Every structure is written in structure tokens, then in C-alpha cells.
């Protein structure tokens, strides 16, 4: 009887590892359940945070949609064009976040008082417009980051860029899906 019980327990133990769940197939025709977005204005105030090849310096300026040449252009404070990203070179557009220590938290944390170091735990989230692109000139990919203060404006820019670059919406982001690989039989 004891031998039968051990064999039964062992077989139950082994069968638990052999049974696995079947993965759920992804739905191909998903309609996004988002509210209609407003179009972004032609020009938006933004701060360039980095990511373009050859442009390391952070700079205040304006982002403009150049529909005639099908590109997204950044102009510096001097109203001169700094760089542009063609719509067809964009791979994805989304909002990126970064948690940083606030200025007040940094200032209070250096005061020589007991417990002042806890102020260093004060954090704030900064949100950015993030554009992944493929640069055909140097055959490389890059990521450009722009800080836009107004959340509604940032969402409107992302929506407008996604529509103009003919990207597919995936959640709050817009992506350019890879073409399906060709299979031969």
C-alpha cells in the first residue's frame, strides 16, 4: 500500500510539470479604444534633450511640422534650423518618463540638519517626446528626446506625428511594424 501511494504521488508530481498552458493568440484586427485626439499646432515650444548625431548640446527651441518636405524640424532659439527627421525615417514615437530628484529635494538634502538627507528622496517625473528613427545617411538608428511641458500638447504632437508618418498605433505609442518575412514552401 505504501509503495502504491509513493508511485501515485510521484506520478502526480511529474504530471504537474508536463502540463502547460496554451498561449493565447494575438488579435490581428484591434481597433484602438482611444478618444479622438486634437491635431497639434504647426509649431510647438520644446527643449531638445539629446539623441541626434552631432547635436550633443541641450537647447530650447521649437518643433515644426514641415508637411511640404514630409519631415519634423527642430529650430533653435535663433530661429535657425538645427536638424530634421523625415517622416518615413521614424520607427516609433511615444512618451518617455524619467524620475529625477527635484531641485528642492537637492537643496534641502545638503543642509546640515538631522533628517535633511531624507529630502533627497523627493522625486519628480519628467516626461519626454521620444522619437526612434533610422538615419539613412550614416546607416544607423538613433533616439531623439524633446521635453514638452504641456501634457495635452505632447499627446497631440505624438498623435499628429503618428498620423503624418503613417505609423501604427499600439497603446499610447505609434510604431512602424516590420514587414512580415516572406515564407517559401
Backbone as CSV, one residue per row, in Angstrom:
resi,resn,N_x,N_y,N_z,CA_x,CA_y,CA_z,C_x,C_y,C_z
1,UNK,0.827,-1.188,0.000,0.000,0.000,0.000,0.877,1.259,0.000
2,UNK,1.953,1.207,0.795,2.851,2.347,0.878,3.550,2.578,-0.464
3,UNK,3.895,1.481,-1.141,4.545,1.573,-2.440,3.604,2.198,-3.470
4,UNK,2.340,1.823,-3.443,1.329,2.357,-4.360,1.128,3.855,-4.123
5,UNK,1.104,4.247,-2.869,0.938,5.661,-2.526,2.135,6.490,-2.999
6,UNK,3.330,5.963,-2.882,4.535,6.669,-3.331,4.533,6.803,-4.850
7,UNK,4.163,5.747,-5.552,4.104,5.791,-7.020,3.049,6.785,-7.480
8,UNK,1.896,6.804,-6.824,0.823,7.739,-7.170,1.264,9.189,-6.928
9,UNK,1.916,9.455,-5.812,2.393,10.809,-5.507,3.471,11.235,-6.495
10,UNK,4.361,10.322,-6.839,5.422,10.628,-7.800,4.849,10.927,-9.187
11,UNK,3.860,10.148,-9.626,3.255,10.385,-10.946,2.488,11.704,-10.967
12,UNK,1.847,12.063,-9.865,1.163,13.353,-9.789,2.178,14.493,-9.851
13,UNK,3.287,14.325,-9.182,4.351,15.326,-9.176,4.925,15.526,-10.578
14,UNK,5.169,14.459,-11.294,5.707,14.528,-12.656,4.680,15.119,-13.616
15,UNK,3.414,14.764,-13.468,2.389,15.275,-14.392,2.176,16.775,-14.229
16,UNK,2.466,17.312,-13.064,2.319,18.755,-12.858,3.306,19.534,-13.713
17,UNK,4.466,18.974,-14.001,5.465,19.653,-14.819,5.225,19.482,-16.312
18,UNK,4.529,18.428,-16.688,4.324,18.175,-18.116,3.127,18.922,-18.675
19,UNK,2.210,19.343,-17.855,1.030,20.074,-18.309,1.392,21.549,-18.397
20,UNK,1.148,22.140,-19.550,1.437,23.563,-19.702,0.265,24.241,-20.395
21,UNK,0.131,25.509,-20.145,-0.964,26.270,-20.734,-0.656,26.600,-22.182
22,UNK,-1.713,26.688,-22.965,-1.550,27.044,-24.370,-1.524,28.566,-24.480
23,UNK,-0.557,29.149,-25.180,-0.504,30.610,-25.282,-1.690,31.144,-26.069
24,UNK,-2.145,32.299,-25.646,-3.285,32.932,-26.295,-2.815,33.628,-27.563
25,UNK,-3.473,33.387,-28.696,-3.044,34.046,-29.938,-3.355,35.540,-29.894
26,UNK,-2.494,36.316,-30.514,-2.716,37.758,-30.552,-3.766,38.091,-31.592
27,UNK,-4.529,39.115,-31.301,-5.563,39.546,-32.232,-4.942,40.455,-33.274
28,UNK,-5.260,40.209,-34.528,-4.683,40.997,-35.616,-5.437,42.307,-35.835
29,UNK,-6.732,42.278,-35.766,-7.534,43.461,-36.079,-8.033,44.101,-34.796
30,UNK,-7.164,44.809,-34.141,-7.547,45.515,-32.937,-7.850,46.958,-33.287
31,UNK,-8.985,47.432,-32.831,-9.298,48.842,-33.041,-8.943,49.578,-31.753
32,UNK,-8.149,50.625,-31.846,-7.751,51.345,-30.641,-8.961,51.996,-29.983
33,UNK,-9.036,51.846,-28.663,-10.159,52.402,-27.914,-9.724,53.697,-27.250
34,UNK,-9.333,54.654,-28.047,-8.889,55.930,-27.513,-9.844,57.019,-27.961
35,UNK,-9.870,58.078,-27.197,-10.715,59.198,-27.562,-10.084,59.940,-28.735
36,UNK,-10.901,60.611,-29.539,-10.331,61.331,-30.674,-9.365,62.415,-30.204
37,UNK,-8.212,62.468,-30.843,-7.166,63.409,-30.465,-7.303,64.696,-31.274
38,UNK,-6.857,65.788,-30.669,-6.817,67.045,-31.398,-5.487,67.130,-32.133
39,UNK,-5.494,67.803,-33.251,-4.265,67.954,-34.037,-3.345,68.963,-33.350
40,UNK,-2.073,68.722,-33.442,-1.081,69.624,-32.852,-0.935,70.862,-33.733
41,UNK,-0.573,72.004,-33.146,-0.317,73.189,-33.965,0.927,72.984,-34.825
42,UNK,1.125,73.860,-35.788,2.259,73.738,-36.704,3.585,73.875,-35.960
43,UNK,3.637,74.707,-34.928,4.867,74.936,-34.172,4.611,74.705,-32.682
44,UNK,5.542,74.015,-32.011,5.419,73.697,-30.589,6.736,74.037,-29.896
45,UNK,6.659,74.746,-28.759,7.861,75.056,-27.989,8.341,73.794,-27.286
46,UNK,9.641,73.501,-27.387,10.206,72.287,-26.800,11.666,72.515,-26.457
47,UNK,12.197,71.601,-25.648,13.619,71.632,-25.323,14.230,70.333,-25.826
48,UNK,15.231,70.463,-26.680,15.943,69.301,-27.194,16.836,68.766,-26.087
49,UNK,16.711,67.476,-25.780,17.465,66.865,-24.687,18.609,65.979,-25.164
50,UNK,18.666,65.668,-26.442,19.764,64.848,-26.947,19.281,63.700,-27.803
51,UNK,20.245,63.051,-28.464,19.935,61.864,-29.240,20.280,61.937,-30.712
52,UNK,20.354,63.128,-31.285,20.698,63.246,-32.707,22.210,63.192,-32.865
53,UNK,22.653,62.607,-33.960,24.081,62.504,-34.241,24.641,63.897,-34.517
54,UNK,25.654,64.296,-33.766,26.305,65.578,-33.984,25.677,66.740,-33.242
55,UNK,24.625,66.508,-32.467,23.970,67.577,-31.716,23.889,67.157,-30.250
56,UNK,24.944,67.426,-29.497,25.021,66.983,-28.113,24.441,67.991,-27.129
57,UNK,24.416,69.263,-27.490,24.038,70.323,-26.572,22.518,70.411,-26.411
58,UNK,22.060,70.494,-25.150,20.637,70.708,-24.889,20.298,72.133,-25.283
59,UNK,19.111,72.301,-25.885,18.779,73.627,-26.400,17.274,73.832,-26.441
60,UNK,16.852,75.039,-26.057,15.447,75.440,-26.177,15.171,75.783,-27.631
61,UNK,13.947,75.573,-28.058,13.608,75.907,-29.435,12.174,75.548,-29.755
62,UNK,11.924,75.300,-31.019,10.573,74.989,-31.481,10.611,73.798,-32.431
63,UNK,9.607,72.952,-32.307,9.421,71.833,-33.227,8.356,72.236,-34.227
64,UNK,8.611,71.987,-35.500,7.648,72.361,-36.539,7.426,71.193,-37.484
65,UNK,6.171,71.059,-37.922,5.815,70.059,-38.920,6.029,70.678,-40.296
66,UNK,6.884,70.091,-41.102,7.120,70.553,-42.469,6.456,69.540,-43.403
67,UNK,5.164,69.748,-43.667,4.407,68.793,-44.478,4.816,68.827,-45.941
68,UNK,5.302,69.962,-46.406,5.716,70.075,-47.800,6.877,69.127,-48.101
69,UNK,7.851,69.058,-47.193,9.015,68.180,-47.362,8.897,66.881,-46.570
70,UNK,7.764,66.676,-45.916,7.476,65.474,-45.124,8.571,65.192,-44.099
71,UNK,8.743,66.149,-43.164,9.753,65.989,-42.130,9.341,66.769,-40.891
72,UNK,9.979,66.445,-39.762,9.762,67.078,-38.470,11.038,67.850,-38.160
73,UNK,10.938,69.175,-37.965,12.114,70.049,-37.905,12.239,70.673,-36.519
74,UNK,13.483,70.759,-36.017,13.763,71.465,-34.773,14.504,72.749,-35.097
75,UNK,13.951,73.882,-34.631,14.571,75.195,-34.783,15.068,75.640,-33.416
76,UNK,16.287,76.178,-33.346,16.861,76.670,-32.099,16.270,78.015,-31.715
77,UNK,16.790,78.593,-30.622,16.321,79.905,-30.162,16.552,80.986,-31.202
78,UNK,17.600,80.831,-31.999,17.913,81.820,-33.025,17.054,81.653,-34.285
79,UNK,16.037,80.793,-34.225,15.106,80.524,-35.330,15.795,79.942,-36.561
80,UNK,16.946,79.321,-36.372,17.628,78.636,-37.467,17.375,77.142,-37.331
81,UNK,17.249,76.488,-38.473,17.016,75.047,-38.464,18.256,74.325,-37.958
82,UNK,18.083,73.492,-36.936,19.197,72.722,-36.375,19.286,71.343,-37.031
83,UNK,18.161,70.641,-37.098,18.119,69.327,-37.741,16.670,68.963,-38.037
84,UNK,16.500,67.920,-38.828,15.152,67.444,-39.148,15.152,65.924,-39.202
85,UNK,13.978,65.352,-38.996,13.795,63.904,-39.083,12.690,63.656,-40.102
86,UNK,12.986,62.986,-41.215,11.939,62.691,-42.200,10.881,61.763,-41.603
87,UNK,9.629,61.947,-42.027,8.541,61.115,-41.524,8.793,59.641,-41.809
88,UNK,9.306,59.337,-42.990,9.491,57.926,-43.347,10.646,57.276,-42.588
89,UNK,11.525,58.070,-41.969,12.637,57.517,-41.187,12.227,57.191,-39.755
90,UNK,11.049,57.649,-39.321,10.603,57.415,-37.947,10.175,55.967,-37.767
91,UNK,10.671,55.356,-36.695,10.329,53.972,-36.383,9.293,53.883,-35.274
92,UNK,9.384,54.769,-34.278,8.390,54.808,-33.209,8.387,56.181,-32.557
93,UNK,7.222,56.550,-32.030,7.027,57.834,-31.361,6.207,57.553,-30.106
94,UNK,6.699,57.998,-28.940,5.972,57.747,-27.700,6.428,58.716,-26.620
95,UNK,5.762,58.651,-25.458,6.134,59.463,-24.311,7.049,58.652,-23.415
96,UNK,8.223,59.194,-23.122,9.155,58.545,-22.203,9.160,59.294,-20.885
97,UNK,9.375,58.581,-19.786,9.420,59.225,-18.475,10.760,58.944,-17.814
98,UNK,11.169,59.886,-16.984,12.405,59.732,-16.224,12.157,60.318,-14.840
99,UNK,12.454,59.559,-13.807,12.283,60.019,-12.438,13.602,60.623,-11.964
100,UNK,13.558,61.898,-11.575,14.764,62.595,-11.132,14.508,63.257,-9.775
101,UNK,15.597,63.568,-9.070,15.467,64.268,-7.803,15.111,65.723,-8.086
102,UNK,14.118,66.240,-7.397,13.694,67.618,-7.637,14.743,68.598,-7.130
103,UNK,14.673,69.820,-7.630,15.620,70.857,-7.213,15.487,71.181,-5.742
104,UNK,14.257,71.220,-5.240,14.044,71.499,-3.820,14.592,70.366,-2.962
105,UNK,14.419,69.144,-3.412,14.947,67.999,-2.671,16.457,68.027,-2.595
106,UNK,17.103,68.420,-3.677,18.563,68.515,-3.695,19.040,69.619,-2.759
107,UNK,18.362,70.770,-2.797,18.770,71.904,-1.965,18.611,71.593,-0.479
108,UNK,17.497,70.989,-0.099,17.250,70.701,1.316,18.155,69.576,1.812
109,UNK,18.497,68.632,0.939,19.299,67.481,1.382,20.727,67.861,1.763
110,UNK,21.240,68.983,1.289,22.611,69.381,1.627,22.682,70.265,2.873
111,UNK,21.548,70.621,3.454,21.537,71.411,4.689,22.012,70.512,5.829
112,UNK,22.966,70.969,6.632,23.493,70.112,7.703,22.552,70.032,8.908
113,UNK,21.417,69.404,8.730,20.452,69.188,9.805,20.112,67.704,9.867
114,UNK,19.761,67.208,11.054,19.362,65.801,11.139,18.089,65.557,10.312
115,UNK,18.115,64.541,9.507,16.951,64.190,8.694,16.866,64.924,7.375
116,UNK,17.758,65.872,7.125,17.706,66.623,5.868,18.049,65.733,4.680
117,UNK,18.786,64.682,4.923,19.138,63.757,3.846,17.929,63.048,3.261
118,UNK,16.850,62.961,4.043,15.625,62.328,3.540,14.985,63.146,2.423
119,UNK,15.305,64.425,2.349,14.751,65.261,1.279,15.272,64.821,-0.078
120,UNK,16.371,64.101,-0.083,16.898,63.565,-1.333,15.985,62.518,-1.946
121,UNK,15.028,62.037,-1.165,14.075,61.053,-1.676,12.919,61.701,-2.434
122,UNK,12.834,63.028,-2.398,11.773,63.722,-3.130,12.081,63.617,-4.618
123,UNK,11.179,63.017,-5.367,11.401,62.773,-6.791,10.295,63.438,-7.602
124,UNK,10.596,63.714,-8.830,9.587,64.206,-9.769,9.783,63.476,-11.091
125,UNK,8.685,63.315,-11.826,8.761,62.634,-13.117,8.828,63.672,-14.219
126,UNK,9.737,63.453,-15.130,9.830,64.303,-16.314,9.423,63.463,-17.506
127,UNK,8.578,64.039,-18.337,8.074,63.312,-19.498,8.628,63.932,-20.772
128,UNK,8.962,63.073,-21.701,9.605,63.498,-22.938,8.875,62.931,-24.145
129,UNK,9.012,63.626,-25.261,8.620,63.097,-26.560,9.839,62.345,-27.070
130,UNK,9.690,61.058,-27.322,10.806,60.213,-27.752,10.533,59.742,-29.174
131,UNK,11.498,59.973,-30.066,11.368,59.562,-31.466,12.526,58.630,-31.806
132,UNK,12.205,57.391,-32.134,13.211,56.448,-32.650,13.215,56.598,-34.162
133,UNK,14.389,56.707,-34.747,14.473,56.910,-36.191,15.642,56.127,-36.758
134,UNK,15.603,55.943,-38.051,16.680,55.277,-38.772,17.298,56.314,-39.701
135,UNK,18.566,56.648,-39.472,19.248,57.663,-40.267,19.890,56.997,-41.479
136,UNK,19.353,57.262,-42.660,19.843,56.628,-43.888,21.214,57.166,-44.297
137,UNK,21.551,58.388,-43.884,22.838,58.976,-44.271,24.026,58.213,-43.691
138,UNK,23.908,57.782,-42.445,25.016,57.083,-41.793,24.689,55.622,-41.497
139,UNK,23.566,55.161,-41.977,23.102,53.788,-41.767,23.139,53.410,-40.292
140,UNK,22.491,54.219,-39.464,22.432,53.969,-38.029,21.055,54.361,-37.522
141,UNK,20.742,53.870,-36.353,19.489,54.230,-35.704,19.780,55.144,-34.532
142,UNK,18.839,56.032,-34.238,19.021,56.962,-33.141,17.725,57.201,-32.398
143,UNK,17.834,57.904,-31.279,16.688,58.241,-30.448,16.799,59.715,-30.091
144,UNK,15.836,60.518,-30.523,15.824,61.946,-30.200,14.803,62.190,-29.094
145,UNK,15.168,62.995,-28.100,14.305,63.294,-26.958,14.019,64.785,-26.907
146,UNK,12.748,65.125,-26.722,12.329,66.513,-26.609,11.443,66.649,-25.385
147,UNK,11.680,67.696,-24.595,10.854,67.947,-23.425,9.794,68.970,-23.802
148,UNK,8.534,68.550,-23.716,7.395,69.434,-23.962,6.629,69.506,-22.651
149,UNK,6.484,70.703,-22.099,5.917,70.874,-20.761,4.453,70.459,-20.665
150,UNK,3.644,70.847,-21.631,2.206,70.615,-21.571,1.884,69.181,-21.996
151,UNK,1.193,68.438,-21.127,0.892,67.032,-21.409,-0.056,66.873,-22.595
152,UNK,-1.090,67.718,-22.683,-2.022,67.628,-23.811,-1.313,67.944,-25.120
153,UNK,-0.416,68.906,-25.094,0.335,69.264,-26.298,1.246,68.116,-26.713
154,UNK,1.892,67.473,-25.739,2.774,66.342,-26.036,1.979,65.192,-26.667
155,UNK,0.807,64.901,-26.114,-0.034,63.836,-26.678,-0.515,64.200,-28.073
156,UNK,-0.851,65.471,-28.285,-1.299,65.910,-29.609,-0.170,65.801,-30.629
157,UNK,1.055,66.142,-30.228,2.207,66.032,-31.132,2.456,64.568,-31.480
158,UNK,2.379,63.682,-30.499,2.587,62.254,-30.748,1.530,61.725,-31.706
159,UNK,0.280,62.103,-31.479,-0.807,61.646,-32.354,-0.631,62.177,-33.777
160,UNK,-0.298,63.452,-33.912,-0.117,64.057,-35.233,1.083,63.453,-35.953
161,UNK,2.186,63.255,-35.228,3.365,62.626,-35.834,3.054,61.202,-36.288
162,UNK,2.318,60.465,-35.468,1.947,59.100,-35.833,1.116,59.055,-37.099
163,UNK,0.195,60.009,-37.229,-0.654,60.051,-38.427,0.141,60.477,-39.656
164,UNK,0.977,61.499,-39.520,1.728,62.010,-40.676,2.819,61.043,-41.124
165,UNK,3.407,60.303,-40.193,4.455,59.344,-40.540,3.873,57.979,-40.918
166,UNK,2.547,57.881,-40.897,1.842,56.632,-41.237,2.308,55.476,-40.353
167,UNK,2.340,55.737,-39.036,2.721,54.720,-38.066,1.466,54.049,-37.519
168,UNK,1.620,52.857,-36.984,0.511,52.099,-36.415,0.441,52.368,-34.921
169,UNK,-0.781,52.627,-34.430,-0.934,52.907,-33.005,-0.891,51.607,-32.212
170,UNK,-0.106,51.627,-31.133,-0.016,50.495,-30.218,-0.058,51.074,-28.814
171,UNK,-1.232,51.081,-28.204,-1.410,51.721,-26.902,-1.309,53.225,-27.069
172,UNK,-0.436,53.862,-26.294,-0.218,55.305,-26.407,0.921,55.634,-27.361
173,UNK,1.568,54.633,-27.901,2.709,54.837,-28.793,2.309,54.577,-30.239
174,UNK,3.144,55.055,-31.144,2.976,54.795,-32.572,4.257,54.139,-33.066
175,UNK,4.109,53.024,-33.777,5.267,52.262,-34.246,5.115,51.928,-35.723
176,UNK,6.254,51.698,-36.372,6.260,51.217,-37.747,6.590,49.730,-37.685
177,UNK,5.587,48.864,-37.915,5.867,47.430,-37.821,6.772,46.970,-38.952
178,UNK,7.572,45.965,-38.653,8.430,45.385,-39.680,7.560,44.644,-40.682
179,UNK,7.978,44.620,-41.934,7.216,43.822,-42.893,7.336,42.343,-42.534
180,UNK,6.260,41.614,-42.771,6.255,40.188,-42.449,7.276,39.462,-43.319
181,UNK,8.018,38.530,-42.734,9.008,37.801,-43.536,8.310,36.922,-44.571
182,UNK,8.921,36.838,-45.739,8.358,36.016,-46.807,8.733,34.562,-46.550
183,UNK,7.737,33.712,-46.606,7.992,32.287,-46.416,7.767,31.572,-47.728
184,UNK,8.677,30.706,-48.054,8.569,29.930,-49.284,8.388,28.471,-48.924
185,UNK,7.543,27.811,-49.684,7.287,26.390,-49.433,7.989,25.544,-50.429
